[in-house]
Amino acid sequence: MISYQELKIRLSASAFRSRFKLDTAGRRYALEKGPEQICFQAKQILRARLASAEPVNDGKQTPMRGHVVFIAQHATGSCCRGCLEKWHHIPRHRVLTEEEISAVARIITQWIFEQVQAGENISYTPDLL
């Protein structure tokens, strides 16, 4: 698995990935739910949409809006199995492990709360996860 800091450096070179930001409503939602609940939701979404060896509609299963986790998936390169392979070095065509799901959910949550911090002028400590 790739570290969040290494991933951020790689993603910053992508104009597509860099364009994603949380809006005010998304930041409020994340603050309201807190990092533990957001991480839990991210795990649920990853299990439902990406965990199988051959996800249905792979490459098209993650909406571009509608939930903070969906936006974060695009921003962190975790929206489909192809992106998981490219950005996170998680091979396609096999079931995701719980360790992989947890690691990607933590990255998604970190990105979300960095967005919250940037937009709301609050302090976020990643060790809450």
Disulfide bonds with the S-S distance in Angstrom:
none
